[in-house]
Amino acid sequence: MFAFRSLLLMLGLAATCPAIAVEPTLELPPPLELNLAPGLCEAPATLSDLSLQTAVQIALCKAPRVRQAHLSIEEELANLRTAHAKYLPTLDANADANRIGKRVKYPDHTGANHSLHTNSGNARLGLSWLLFDSGRRDAQYDSAHARLTAALYSQVLANRDRAVAVADSYYKACHAAVSAEAARQAVSRAKQSLQATQRLREGGVGSLADEQLAKLAWQRNLVDNDTKATTAAISRAVLATTIGLPGQSAINLSKAPDSTFRANPTTASRRAGHLSPSPVAGSNDIHSQLNERIITAVRNHPRLAAARASTQAANAEAQAINAQHLPGVTLQADRHTGFTPPASSVAKQKVNGWSVGFTVHIPIFDGYAIKHATDAARVRAQSARETERSIWLEEELKLLTDVSQMTSANHKEALLKDAEASAQQAYRSAQVRYQEGVGTALELLKALDELASIQQTAIDVHYELLATRFRVSVALDTLPPVRIERH
C-alpha cells in the first residue's frame, strides 16, 4: 500500500510539470501579405484577362513547391508532438492463454505414470516512466521545436520565392507579348516602306536597288515577328507551369493596370511601398535610410530565420547526444496475475503480484561512441552557423544588386523614352524625305531599324524594371501597386 501511494504521489507531482501538462504554443512567422481571395483554390481558375495577383494566388494554391512546404510543417509538427510524448509514462498490457497437455511415463514404475491437461493464462500491466535523463528529452524537444520553426519560415520563404518566380514569368510573358506586338508594327512599317519604293520605281523615280533593300528589310522583320510570336507562346506556357498548371493551359494576360497588390494598411506606416525618399531629405540621410532598410530586410529574411532555427536544432541535437552518457532514472511499476499448473502436479497455481521501483542507469564506457557522436553534432552546429553567415551575405548582395539595377533602370527608362520619341520623329522625317525624292532608301531603312531597336530596348528595360521592383518589394516585405502595361 505504501508503494502504491508513493506511485500516486509521483504521478501527481509529475503532472504539475509545465513541460508535461501543457504543450507550449508556437510563435508563427509573419505571412507574405498578398490579400488572397478566399475560395480561389477551390474554384476553377479563370485564365482570361489574367492579372499578376490572380497568377500569384493560383501559384500559392497549386504550385507543388508550396504544397511541399506545407506538408513539411505537418511532418515537423508531428515530430514535435512525438518529442513531447516522451515526457509521459508508457503503459503496456500483455496477456496470454494456453492449453497445456503433458503425459509422463515411467517404464519401471508404471504406477507413477500421470498426465496433465489444463489451461494456463497470464496477464500483465506494466508502467515505465523516465523521470530524469540529464536533459536529453529537453534537448530533443528543443531540436524538434527549432525544426518546426525552420519549416514555418521555409513555408514563408517558399511563398515569397514562388511569388517572385511567378512575377518574373508574368513580366517575361508580358514582355514577350509586347515585343511580338512591336515586331508586328515593325513589319507594318517595313511593308509601308516597301510599298513606297515600289510606287516610286513604278513612277520612274525610284530604283530597283531601293525596292530590293526595302523588301529585304520587310522579310527580316517577318522572320523577327515569327520568332517573337513563338517566344510569346513559350513564355505563356512557362508562366502556366510556374503557376502550377499544365503548360498547355490557355492564358490571356491582363491589359489593364494591376493595382491589386497593396501593403497592409496597419503596417503601411512602418513598411513603405517604394524607395523614393522625401524631397527635403539630404543625400546622406537618403543613403542612411536605404542602408538601414536593407539591413533590416536581410535580418528578417525568412531564409535567414530558417537557418537560425536550423542552427538551434543542431545545437539541441548536440546536447541530446551528449546527454546519452549521463545518468538517468526510470520509474518501473508492474502488476501481474495468472494461473499455471506446476510441473509435477495436476493442481492449478494462481499468481497475483505487483512491483514498484526505480532503475538508475549510469553509462560507464561505450568505446567513446557517444563522445565521437557529440563531436560530430557540434561540428554540424558550427557548420549551421556558417550557413547563417553565408545566407546573410548572399541575400544582402541580392538586394543591393536589385536596388542598384532598379536605380539604373529607372534612369535608362527615362532616357529611352526621349530616345524613342526622337527615333519616331527621325523615321517620319526620313519617310517624308524619301517620298518627296530628297532622301534615300538607306536613310529610311536606317531610321526604321533605329526605331525598332530603340523600342525593343525600351520594352526590355521596362519589364526588367517591373520584375526588379517586385523582387525588391517582396524583399522589403511589402507589395506596392504594380502596373503591367507600357505607356
Number of C-alpha atoms within 10 A of each C-alpha: 6 7 13 13 10 12 16 12 12 13 13 11 9 17 14 11 11 10 15 15 13 11 12 11 6 9 8 9 15 11 15 17 15 20 13 17 11 9 8 14 15 8 8 9 14 14 16 11 13 18 21 25 21 20 24 25 24 24 27 24 17 16 20 14 17 23 16 13 20 17 14 19 20 15 13 20 19 14 18 21 14 14 19 23 15 16 20 16 16 13 12 10 12 10 12 10 13 11 9 12 10 12 9 12 12 10 9 8 8 10 9 10 12 14 12 17 11 14 14 16 15 17 15 17 15 17 15 19 18 19 17 15 19 18 16 22 21 19 23 23 26 23 27 26 25 25 26 26 27 28 24 28 26 24 26 23 22 22 25 24 17 20 26 21 19 28 24 21 24 28 24 23 24 24 25 24 21 21 23 22 16 18 24 19 15 24 22 15 18 25 19 15 26 22 15 20 26 21 15 19 16 12 9 9 12 20 14 13 12 21 21 14 17 25 19 14 22 22 15 13 23 19 13 18 21 14 13 21 20 14 19 22 16 16 22 25 21 21 26 24 18 26 28 20 17 13 17 13 13 13 17 15 19 16 14 12 14 17 15 17 17 16 22 15 9 8 10 12 10 8 17 17 19 14 17 9 14 9 8 8 10 11 11 9 13 17 13 12 14 17 13 12 16 20 16 12 19 24 15 14 22 24 22 23 22 24 27 20 24 25 25 23 26 26 23 26 24 24 23 24 22 22 19 18 21 15 14 19 16 17 18 18 19 17 15 17 15 17 16 18 18 11 9 11 11 14 12 12 12 13 10 12 10 14 12 16 12 14 13 13 13 12 11 9 9 9 8 10 11 16 15 13 14 20 15 14 21 20 15 17 21 15 14 21 19 14 17 21 14 14 18 18 12 13 19 18 13 15 20 16 14 20 19 13 16 21 15 13 21 15 11 16 18 12 12 19 15 11 17 20 14 15 22 19 14 19 22 15 16 23 23 14 16 21 20 10 13 9 15 15 25 14 17 24 22 15 21 23 18 19 22 22 15 19 23 19 16 22 21 18 19 24 24 19 22 22 24 24 22 22 24 26 20 20 23 23 21 23 26 19 16 18 15 23 17 13 6
